[in-house]
C-alpha cells in the first residue's frame, strides 16, 4: 500500500466528534453550568478536542475551561465516557473529568468568554436535567454518582450506563 493509498483509506473512514468537559461543584454540591449563546440549553465548561493538533481529551477539557470561564485547573479523575449517537450528526465521544470543588474566591475569579457564553450558575443535582438537554444531564448525574461512590469511570451510551 502506498502513502497515497493509505491517505485515501484514512479519508474514507467514519468521522467521530470528540468533546471534553469539567465537572465543577461548590461546597454544597451544586454544579457549575454555563449558558452558551450559540444554542439552546445549558452546558458544562468544555468543548471540542483539537485532536487534529494532537490535543488529548484531558488537555482539551483544561484548555476549554480556561477559555470559557478563565480558570486554569488541573483536572482530576475521568468520571465518564459517553458515546452519543444522533442520526443526523456524526457520533460524539464525550469525556467528563472531575474539576473539583471551587471556593468562593474561585467563583469570583470566573471570567466568561463573551464570544460563546452568556452566563453561569450553580444548579442543585436534582435540577440538572431541567437545564442540561439530552444525554448530558444523565451523564452529569452518573458522574456525580461516581464521585459519591468513589468508583471507576462510567461507560455510557447516550447518557445511560452500559456494561
C-alpha positions, 0 to 999 in steps of 0.5 A: 500500500502506498502513502497515497493509498493509505491517505485515501483509506484514512479519508474514507473512514467514519468521522467521530466528534470528540468533546471534553468537559469539567465537572465543577461543584461548590461546597454544597454540591451544586454544579457549575453550568454555563449558558452558551449563546450559540444554542439552546440549553445549558452546558458544562465548561468544555468543548471540542478536542483539537485532536487534529493538533494532537490535543488529548481529551484531558488537555482539551477539557483544561484548555476549554475551561480556561477559555470559557470561564478563565480558570486554569485547573488541573483536572482530576479523575475521568468520571465518564465516557459517553458515546452519543449517537444522533442520526443526523450528526456524526457520533460524539465521544464525550469525556467528563473529568472531575474539576473539583470543588471551587471556593468562593474566591474561585467563583469570583475569579470566573471570567466568561468568554463573551464570544460563546457564553452568556452566563453561569450558575450553580444548579442543585443535582436534582435540577440538572436535567431541567437545564442540561438537554439530552444525554448530558444531564444523565451523564452529569448525574452518573458522574456525580454518582461516581464521585459519591461512590468513589468508583471507576469511570462510567461507560455510557451510551447516550447518557445511560450506563452500559456494561 
